[in-house]
């Protein structure tokens, strides 16, 4: 097995792990929302912290779910032509898309997101609402982290495309046909 296939497998496992973390966070978000609704309507008790935690968890679910979606091919793409392409044509589209769109955008957002999170940490930023969550830098740190993960999964997509173009056949690198 070639080094590129091995590296792609490691990256794919990393993306699967992110998908599982995202699913777990989604479950925690549902529990949080259920608790918030029950306490609000049954006990007339409102918690700003729990309400803020809802959007923190939603943000984390989304930000960690995107790299998984990229790996599994569930990301947004115009499938009008793509679904009819051969595996090699798909590989070319993905290769060019990763090189010219995914990687530059991921690195740009990750690079500037680091300063965004660092500034929040240095300022000790917290919620402006009484009873809100402290340490806002934690959720802001998810932005550069998730885009770094997107770049890693983009590298996996790039390797997958190269492997397909080189004719390396492996059940992990074959393209899934949308209607199969």
N, C-alpha and C positions, 0 to 999 in steps of 0.2 A: 504494500500500500504506500502510495506516495506521501510525501510530507504535506502537500497541499490538501489532500483528502483528510489526513489526520488532523491538521489544523482546523479544517472546516468542521469536522466532527466535534472538536473541543468547543468551537464557537457555537455550534448548534446546541450542544448541551448547556452552554451558558445561557443562550436565548430561551431554552426550555425552562431553565431555573428561574429566569426573570418572569416568564409566563406564570409559573407556579406562585411566585411571590406576589405577582399582580392579582392572581385569583384569590389568594389568601387575604390580601388587603381589601379586595372587593367584598369578601365575606365579612370582614371586620367592619367595613363601611355599612353594610346592611344591618348588622347587629347594632351599630351606633345609631343609625337612623331609626330603627325599631325602638330602641331605648328612648331616644329623644322624643319620638311621637307619643309613646305611652306616657312618659312623665309629663309631657306638655298637656295632653288632653285628659288624662285620668287624674293627675295630681296637680295640675295647673302650676307646674314647675318648669321654668325655662332655664337652660344652661347655655350661655354664649360659647363656652368652651367646647361643648359637644357639637354645637352648630358649626363652629369653625373647624373642628376635627373632621366633620363630614366633607368639607371641601378640600381639606388637606389630604384625606384618604382618597378622594376622587382624583385629585391631581396626581398622587402617587400611582394609583391604578392606571391612569391614562399614560403617564410618562414611562412607566415600566412595561406597559402592555404594547407600546409601539415597537420596541425592538423585537419582541416576540412575534408581533404581526408581520414585521419585515421578514423575519426568518421563515415563517410559515406561509408566506405569500398571500396573506390576508390584508395587506396594506392597500391603500387607495391607489388604483391604477385604472387607466382607461383600457378596458378589455375588448373594445370593439374590434381591434385588429389582433391584439396580443393573443387572444384565445385561439386564433386560427393559425398562429405561427408554429413552425416546427421547433423542436427543442433548441436547435442551434440558433435560430433567429431570436427566440426568447432569451437565450444566453447573451446574445449581442445587445439586445435592448436593455437587459439587466446590467450588463457590464458597463455600458455607456451611461445608464441612469445612475449607477452607483458612483462612477468616477466624476460625473459632471453635476450631479444634483445632491445625492445623499451625503457623500463624504464632505464636500465643501460646506454644505449647510450645517451638518452635524458639528464639524469642527468650529465653525464660526459661532454657533450658539453656545457650544461648550466653552469656548475661549472667553467670550464676553459674559457668560453665565457665572464663571468663577468669580469675577470681580463683583458681580451682583450679589452673590451669596456672601462673599468675604465682607463686603461693606455692611450687609445686614448683621453679620456676626460682630463686627467691630463696633457698630452702633448699639448693639444689644437690643435690636429691634424686636418688639413684641406687638401683640394685638393692641389696637387703639381703643378697644372696647373693654369696659370693666368686666372681669371674669373671663376674658379671652385667653388664648394660649400664649405663653411666652416662647421665646426662642424661634422666631419666625425664620431665622437663617436655615433651620433644618429643612423646611419645605422648599425654600429657595435653592438649597443645595441639590435638590432633586433635579433641577433643570440641567445644570452642566453634567451631573452624573448620568442622567437618562440619555442625553445627547452623546456622551462618550460611549454609552452602551449601544446606541444606534449606530455609531461609527464602527464599533466592533462587529455588530451584526451585519453592517454593510460590507465589511471585509469578508465575512462569511459568504455573503451573497456574491461578492466579487470572485472569491475562490470557487464557488459553485459554478459560476458562469465559465470561468477559465477551464475547470475540469470538464465541463460539458463540451466546450469548444475543442479541447484536446482529445475528446473521445473516451475519457475515463468513465467507465460505467460502474456505478455503485448505487445500491438502493437509496442511499442517503442524498445522492446528488442528482437523481433524475427529477425532471420537472413534473409536477403534478398538473394534470390537465384539468381545467376548471369544471368540466362537466362529467368527470369520471367518478 
